[in-house]
Amino acid sequence: LYNDAMKDSLARFKFRGDAKIIQAFGRDFAAGFKAAYPSNTHTLIPIPLSGERLAERGFNQSELLASLLGMPVIFPLIRLNNEKQSKKSKTERLSAEKKFSAAENSAEGMNVILIDDIYTTGATLHQAAE
């Protein structure tokens, strides 16, 4: 549930550099994922951070989440900008310019699942899917 305790945990994880907190959610996250996607035929694609954001945090939270699932992970996406989505309104997120690039056909024929830490408007995942 996205309650006050979860909000605090996500803030610690994402904005205060507490990467180890992810371990507290690992079993439940993996169980929920397996219930939603029972076949083990997917390849995971974590949403990349900009170089600047990665340097600030020291880790990519989406990569850490993907690592909890014990499935193949690939990294075809390249972040084109470093704008913080958390500071944007819904309208700004949905009308933002292209955020990602990828090598042509880098995931062609694969059954992929995009992994991100928080789903707000869906703009990031929709742009990554494109």
C-alpha positions as CSV (number, residue, x, y, z in Angstrom):
1,L,0.0,0.0,0.0
2,Y,1.2,3.5,-0.8
3,N,0.7,4.8,2.8
4,D,2.8,7.1,4.9
5,A,5.2,4.3,5.8
6,M,5.7,3.4,2.2
7,K,6.1,7.0,1.2
8,D,8.9,7.3,3.8
9,S,10.6,4.1,2.7
10,L,10.5,5.2,-1.0
11,A,11.9,8.6,-0.1
12,R,14.8,6.9,1.9
13,F,15.4,4.6,-1.0
14,K,15.2,7.0,-3.9
15,F,16.2,10.4,-2.5
16,R,18.3,9.7,0.6
17,G,20.5,7.0,-0.9
18,D,19.4,4.0,1.3
19,A,19.8,1.3,-1.3
20,K,19.8,-1.5,1.3
21,I,16.2,-0.8,2.3
22,I,15.2,-2.6,-0.9
23,Q,16.1,-5.9,0.7
24,A,13.1,-5.4,3.2
25,F,10.7,-5.5,0.2
26,G,12.5,-8.2,-1.9
27,R,10.4,-11.2,-1.0
28,D,7.1,-9.4,-1.3
29,F,8.1,-7.7,-4.5
30,A,9.3,-10.9,-6.1
31,A,6.1,-12.8,-5.0
32,G,3.9,-10.0,-6.4
33,F,5.8,-10.0,-9.6
34,K,5.5,-13.8,-10.0
35,A,1.8,-13.6,-9.3
36,A,1.3,-11.0,-12.0
37,Y,3.7,-12.6,-14.5
38,P,3.7,-16.4,-13.7
39,S,5.6,-17.4,-16.8
40,N,9.3,-16.9,-16.5
41,T,9.8,-16.0,-20.2
42,H,10.4,-12.2,-19.8
43,T,13.5,-10.1,-20.1
44,L,13.6,-7.1,-17.8
45,I,14.5,-3.6,-18.9
46,P,15.2,-1.2,-16.0
47,I,14.5,2.5,-16.7
48,P,17.9,4.2,-16.9
49,L,18.9,7.3,-15.0
50,S,20.8,10.2,-16.4
51,G,24.5,10.1,-15.7
52,E,24.0,13.1,-13.4
53,R,21.3,11.4,-11.4
54,L,23.2,8.2,-11.2
55,A,26.2,10.1,-9.8
56,E,24.0,11.8,-7.2
57,R,22.4,8.6,-6.0
58,G,25.2,6.1,-6.5
59,F,22.7,3.5,-7.8
60,N,19.8,3.0,-10.2
61,Q,16.8,2.1,-8.1
62,S,15.1,0.4,-11.1
63,E,18.1,-1.8,-11.7
64,L,18.0,-2.8,-8.0
65,L,14.4,-3.7,-8.2
66,A,15.0,-5.8,-11.4
67,S,17.9,-7.6,-9.6
68,L,15.4,-8.9,-7.0
69,L,13.5,-10.9,-9.6
70,G,16.2,-13.4,-10.7
71,M,15.4,-12.9,-14.4
72,P,17.5,-11.8,-17.4
73,V,18.1,-8.0,-17.5
74,I,19.2,-6.0,-20.5
75,F,20.0,-2.3,-20.8
76,P,19.0,-1.1,-24.3
77,L,17.7,2.3,-23.2
78,I,19.7,5.5,-23.0
79,R,18.4,8.5,-21.1
80,L,18.5,11.7,-23.2
81,N,17.9,14.2,-20.5
82,N,18.3,14.6,-16.8
83,E,15.2,16.4,-15.8
84,K,13.7,15.3,-12.5
85,Q,10.2,13.9,-13.1
86,S,9.2,14.3,-9.4
87,K,9.2,18.1,-9.8
88,K,6.9,18.1,-12.8
89,S,3.1,18.3,-13.0
90,K,1.1,15.7,-14.7
91,T,0.6,17.9,-17.7
92,E,4.4,18.6,-17.9
93,R,5.2,14.9,-17.6
94,L,2.8,13.9,-20.4
95,S,3.9,16.6,-22.8
96,A,7.7,16.2,-22.2
97,E,10.0,15.7,-25.1
98,K,11.5,12.4,-25.9
99,K,13.4,11.0,-22.9
100,F,15.0,7.8,-24.3
101,S,16.9,6.4,-27.2
102,A,17.8,2.8,-27.9
103,A,19.8,0.9,-30.4
104,E,17.6,-0.2,-33.3
105,N,16.0,-3.6,-32.8
106,S,17.8,-3.9,-29.4
107,A,14.8,-5.8,-27.9
108,E,13.2,-7.1,-31.1
109,G,11.4,-10.3,-30.6
110,M,11.8,-10.3,-26.9
111,N,9.0,-10.5,-24.3
112,V,10.1,-7.5,-22.2
113,I,8.9,-5.9,-19.0
114,L,9.9,-2.4,-18.2
115,I,10.9,-1.9,-14.6
116,D,10.6,1.5,-12.9
117,D,10.4,2.5,-9.2
118,I,7.2,4.5,-9.2
119,Y,4.3,4.8,-11.6
120,T,2.7,8.2,-11.4
121,T,1.3,9.3,-14.8
122,G,2.8,6.5,-16.9
123,A,4.7,9.0,-19.1
124,T,8.1,7.5,-18.4
125,L,7.0,4.0,-19.2
126,H,5.1,5.0,-22.3
127,Q,8.1,6.9,-23.7
128,A,10.5,4.0,-22.8
129,A,8.1,1.6,-24.6
130,E,8.2,3.7,-27.8
